[in-house]
Amino acid sequence: MGRGDKRSKRGKISRGTSGKTRMNPKQLKRTRAAKRIAAAKAA
């Protein structure tokens, strides 16, 4: 695992891509908001 690995965070950074391991800011906002809403509903 390192720069050449597609699935690691380092590999994502070196390639300039995003995904499950390294989300782009828009995806991150969406998932955080969804988690907040789900937590509020559960409580």
ROLO-439944 format. One record per atom (N, C-alpha, C): residue in three letters; atom name; x, y, z. Coordinates in nm, 4 decimals. Layout:
NODE     r    a         c1         c2         c3
NODE   ALA   CA          X          Y          Z
...
end
This chain:
NODE     r    a         c1         c2         c3
NODE   MET    N     0.0849    -0.1189     0.0000
NODE   MET   CA     0.0000     0.0000     0.0000
NODE   MET    C     0.0889     0.1245     0.0000
NODE   GLY    N     0.0587     0.2109    -0.0911
NODE   GLY   CA     0.1367     0.3336    -0.1015
NODE   GLY    C     0.0829     0.4202    -0.2133
NODE   ARG    N     0.1724     0.4905    -0.2758
NODE   ARG   CA     0.1303     0.5845    -0.3799
NODE   ARG    C     0.0660     0.5166    -0.5003
NODE   GLY    N     0.1087     0.3978    -0.5329
NODE   GLY   CA     0.0551     0.3289    -0.6501
NODE   GLY    C    -0.0769     0.2581    -0.6243
NODE   ASP    N    -0.1147     0.2468    -0.4978
NODE   ASP   CA    -0.2357     0.1730    -0.4606
NODE   ASP    C    -0.3600     0.2591    -0.4813
NODE   LYS    N    -0.4507     0.2134    -0.5650
NODE   LYS   CA    -0.5726     0.2896    -0.5971
NODE   LYS    C    -0.6624     0.3085    -0.4758
NODE   ARG    N    -0.6598     0.2125    -0.3829
NODE   ARG   CA    -0.7567     0.2128    -0.2729
NODE   ARG    C    -0.7104     0.2899    -0.1493
NODE   SER    N    -0.5807     0.3164    -0.1371
NODE   SER   CA    -0.5318     0.3861    -0.0183
NODE   SER    C    -0.5468     0.5373    -0.0337
NODE   LYS    N    -0.5482     0.6058     0.0786
NODE   LYS   CA    -0.5626     0.7514     0.0764
NODE   LYS    C    -0.4458     0.8164     0.0020
NODE   ARG    N    -0.3240     0.7665     0.0260
NODE   ARG   CA    -0.2041     0.8183    -0.0420
NODE   ARG    C    -0.2168     0.8024    -0.1940
NODE   GLY    N    -0.2630     0.6866    -0.2357
NODE   GLY   CA    -0.2794     0.6594    -0.3787
NODE   GLY    C    -0.3821     0.7513    -0.4418
NODE   LYS    N    -0.4902     0.7762    -0.3666
NODE   LYS   CA    -0.5948     0.8658    -0.4162
NODE   LYS    C    -0.5394     1.0073    -0.4315
NODE   ILE    N    -0.4606     1.0513    -0.3336
NODE   ILE   CA    -0.4027     1.1851    -0.3388
NODE   ILE    C    -0.3083     1.1971    -0.4582
NODE   SER    N    -0.2224     1.0963    -0.4793
NODE   SER   CA    -0.1259     1.1030    -0.5892
NODE   SER    C    -0.1952     1.1012    -0.7249
NODE   ARG    N    -0.3091     1.0300    -0.7353
NODE   ARG   CA    -0.3839     1.0249    -0.8606
NODE   ARG    C    -0.4758     1.1449    -0.8788
NODE   GLY    N    -0.5110     1.2080    -0.7669
NODE   GLY   CA    -0.6024     1.3219    -0.7727
NODE   GLY    C    -0.7472     1.2790    -0.7857
NODE   THR    N    -0.7788     1.1592    -0.7360
NODE   THR   CA    -0.9158     1.1097    -0.7428
NODE   THR    C    -0.9768     1.1048    -0.6034
NODE   SER    N    -1.1052     1.0766    -0.5977
NODE   SER   CA    -1.1722     1.0633    -0.4690
NODE   SER    C    -1.2641     0.9437    -0.4740
NODE   GLY    N    -1.3043     0.8963    -0.3576
NODE   GLY   CA    -1.3910     0.7792    -0.3497
NODE   GLY    C    -1.4252     0.7492    -0.2055
NODE   LYS    N    -1.4339     0.6240    -0.1702
NODE   LYS   CA    -1.4715     0.5832    -0.0351
NODE   LYS    C    -1.3644     0.6233     0.0671
NODE   THR    N    -1.2385     0.6009     0.0328
NODE   THR   CA    -1.1286     0.6283     0.1249
NODE   THR    C    -1.1012     0.7776     0.1372
NODE   ARG    N    -1.1160     0.8495     0.0261
NODE   ARG   CA    -1.0884     0.9936     0.0253
NODE   ARG    C    -1.2021     1.0617    -0.0488
NODE   MET    N    -1.2984     1.1101     0.0271
NODE   MET   CA    -1.4149     1.1745    -0.0342
NODE   MET    C    -1.3827     1.3183    -0.0713
NODE   ASN    N    -1.4514     1.3678    -0.1736
NODE   ASN   CA    -1.4358     1.5093    -0.2043
NODE   ASN    C    -1.5273     1.5883    -0.1107
NODE   PRO    N    -1.4988     1.7165    -0.0872
NODE   PRO   CA    -1.5728     1.7946     0.0117
NODE   PRO    C    -1.7248     1.7923    -0.0028
NODE   LYS    N    -1.7764     1.7914    -0.1254
NODE   LYS   CA    -1.9217     1.7893    -0.1458
NODE   LYS    C    -1.9826     1.6595    -0.0945
NODE   GLN    N    -1.9170     1.5461    -0.1239
NODE   GLN   CA    -1.9646     1.4160    -0.0759
NODE   GLN    C    -1.9597     1.4111     0.0763
NODE   LEU    N    -1.8524     1.4650     0.1327
NODE   LEU   CA    -1.8328     1.4630     0.2768
NODE   LEU    C    -1.9432     1.5405     0.3477
NODE   LYS    N    -1.9763     1.6573     0.2955
NODE   LYS   CA    -2.0847     1.7387     0.3526
NODE   LYS    C    -2.2153     1.6616     0.3527
NODE   ARG    N    -2.2448     1.5971     0.2393
NODE   ARG   CA    -2.3696     1.5237     0.2237
NODE   ARG    C    -2.3796     1.4086     0.3242
NODE   THR    N    -2.2712     1.3324     0.3394
NODE   THR   CA    -2.2750     1.2175     0.4304
NODE   THR    C    -2.2822     1.2624     0.5756
NODE   ARG    N    -2.2125     1.3698     0.6097
NODE   ARG   CA    -2.2178     1.4202     0.7478
NODE   ARG    C    -2.3577     1.4688     0.7821
NODE   ALA    N    -2.4215     1.5388     0.6881
NODE   ALA   CA    -2.5576     1.5883     0.7092
NODE   ALA    C    -2.6535     1.4720     0.7254
NODE   ALA    N    -2.6386     1.3696     0.6442
NODE   ALA   CA    -2.7248     1.2520     0.6523
NODE   ALA    C    -2.7094     1.1808     0.7860
NODE   LYS    N    -2.5858     1.1722     0.8348
NODE   LYS   CA    -2.5609     1.1083     0.9641
NODE   LYS    C    -2.6255     1.1885     1.0774
NODE   ARG    N    -2.6169     1.3211     1.0678
NODE   ARG   CA    -2.6762     1.4091     1.1698
NODE   ARG    C    -2.8279     1.3903     1.1741
NODE   ILE    N    -2.8897     1.3857     1.0575
NODE   ILE   CA    -3.0345     1.3684     1.0483
NODE   ILE    C    -3.0757     1.2321     1.1050
NODE   ALA    N    -3.0007     1.1282     1.0700
NODE   ALA   CA    -3.0310     0.9940     1.1192
NODE   ALA    C    -3.0165     0.9866     1.2713
NODE   ALA    N    -2.9156     1.0532     1.3259
NODE   ALA   CA    -2.8953     1.0539     1.4709
NODE   ALA    C    -3.0083     1.1279     1.5412
NODE   ALA    N    -3.0545     1.2360     1.4798
NODE   ALA   CA    -3.1644     1.3135     1.5393
NODE   ALA    C    -3.2941     1.2326     1.5399
NODE   LYS    N    -3.3167     1.1560     1.4337
NODE   LYS   CA    -3.4384     1.0737     1.4255
NODE   LYS    C    -3.4353     0.9613     1.5285
NODE   ALA    N    -3.3159     0.9033     1.5493
NODE   ALA   CA    -3.3011     0.7908     1.6433
NODE   ALA    C    -3.3187     0.8358     1.7883
NODE   ALA    N    -3.2804     0.9581     1.8175
NODE   ALA   CA    -3.2876     1.0073     1.9573
NODE   ALA    C    -3.4256     1.0583     1.9961
end
